[in-house]
């Protein structure tokens, strides 16, 4: 009995070696249950089919090995009551028979039921919270009013909705106070003091940014983790002028959206501030709000031609063109592209305009022409390979490089119909660099006029 760890059994059954009940004792914790009628019956007859099979195995285990494992059994009482109980059966030794000791698990079962109910209630609360967060995020992103969330301590931007990113250029991590005109900083600080005391304040006018644009600002205090934050709502004090010319009926924003090539405006860190529909199609994203605040490097880049290389080129030369790289869409597409980029250096925040052109669908030469050209290149390289052992390695490398360059220059000129400007664009070279190579390899570029559909906008060399 030393292996049995029951402080007070709720039901004790004295059994013979065949599982027949010889004596039954019920503790007061179970209630007033008359079990004297069990004497002379098999224990399995007081149980259901499944519980009876478990009891039969416990009797066999105790008879063969001296003690059985603990098992959960639903014990039926003569009153019709059924209780979940945990039993173990022990052999008493010799012909004394067996003893089955049971503990009432009703309290444990109730606790488990309460735990499951609490878990379900917590899960429902969690999904309600997720629904509230989703509605908040949709409203935050969809509103045309600029909205900023600032830390209370350092007045640093925690979140900015797409309207704020477009209008103010603020992204998470930006310090907000230095952007306010010095004359407006004291009223702004006084407004924040009142917000901390009352929770909300009437709107005030502040001038923001280097251009000191007037904005009507309202502030409120929000409870958040790990501490409270300020919610700022900003509306322009004057209607924005969207058109370049007063009589021009087409706004600049509409022109950008209608461009067939992808256009995106980024800051000096590569964070997207503005994107047109062609860019959204290229990166396989459904709405502009999903790309604003994201790094362009999430989609653009390949070894040796990533976002950092592009930004370094813009910083050094203020403009980059014919930058060959790749765009990877969110749904798995890969597109070969050419990038042209230029930076504005006169206003703050400094922005970089990036024009991205899909070059993966450019017209390729006919298969027969490709096979002939590849055969010519193969024969040239085979002739160079025959010089191994007779010519220094450096000279072999130069001849191989020259043969490959000449081959692809000839192919580009053929594809462009002899138009050198279009051929240079196909090769990713400047026109001057192409002229140098034409002179080096004594290549006749042919007529300068481009055929229809290829380089038609470049009518001269």
Steps between C-alpha positions, in 0.01 A plus 500: 500500500804726520466595132147638547488873573138559610452723802132397534333257254152600385405144403664174620409164349625170644506249212580133462753388238224488234384858558185419705419763764520363854476834682439865392564814704401853396647815659282792606656714225304304243168542679242259630523216253375152590744249352420195708321352201833474316620218726511178297504680163794533270652847504468514120121453532474834682662684208430570136662312213807723461553546875437128557781410258736732689400339835555149359855594393572654839390176675722293270799732547468494881458122505805443272736780605376603844383851411330667204553838341270793583201522268209742464166318532145636511352312796122443505323489834170325578326839519581558133766756575821472301829649623838531326751318722865400489562137608796280574479133595743322735536130583488438875704181489415131508130422476400831656400638162525857372414848612387775259546853629323789325528879525220733395608716202182706483673806645786459252252456216317817603829687515588375152161610369546843655850520352369413153224759537754761610725413204207533259400834653859621476518391136178686423638812670819462297310488170286796607821691568640397162180624334533835680865525395409419140230769493744747656767416241255534210381838625858609574617413148188611308445848647609794287595692815866478605524304828813456713560300817779647719678386813423710808863526611699583186220601257634247253273363224383145578249468216402711201210427267545517119350851485761627750783329312389657171431850635768539768760238416508372860574134562538303826803615698480862381536774769192719473579805718789638284263505199271757667580867446678651806220752554244216523695267731390668825124485413551141386662404833220678689244301300673173599491600868127559472460165319671319789263670746172476308557230237401722202540864390359730230701532180782751456685619190867407464750541217687182411803422286760719329227665290307581823174370358203585728310205650206481740600252769288313756651276766372232734656263752472125441568218744748254351774255590756561640370852571258769376549663158382815323267474201535803271248578224614756245298673230648752252402855580482582127394289202803337333587601145531183302545636150829620360330776302185679608324427169628143479196273548705185576653476852853370537377217722274376221787508251719292732224243547443472123865436417554158337836462676526447874577812701581517869625782724732396784699679768876474543460176698299335224161528678206527256307829524296486177429231239289489185278221375761355265736447795224328700440265205872432468543404868159321508346712779137606495506842668746787537458499878665155513829634354523839669754492783660182362856480367533483121766234561218262595430458128798644310842342486733238363870425573700811414192708420307544823334802661814611685695508173227714342490740797880533497493586130231764553690650793819518295362620166151634593356286218531142374371352174501158332548325834428133426351296784199282588161545670355212705125522558322395818337211311830363368544671162848609387536780247818634339487880516699813421498778756549874462516708819556864594505685834364838601766688694321831551224413749466292814422221543727391218323267259613278215278435199544151357370399156494123444459353152420136427755378244408133522255527207727670250500355147760226453667400171352219292615151611685442173694826539582413861627155401718647224644765732564249778670268252726783387590582861564133574736467206689814605538375857609158372773668295617691807499179705732344241766753597530367855863420566617727218369838624529659848189473719450878524483530122256206480274672751510826303417324173213307663356817656527683169328218311209491746461881503507518120244219476249671725556844347429350155188331642375825658560700180316233301209505746485882490520512122834682514377776732795557731305684767247216528783243495676680784179493702460127437857437617468725806776731370517870438515602136856627547613166646345317205686727254829420671436127464389538136829672422697241698354206309461686166126426490281681249185587685290542189227764456410714795125489445314257720224274367147545623442363847868487608665815621257707295523786747878524440516621139865589490841383614 
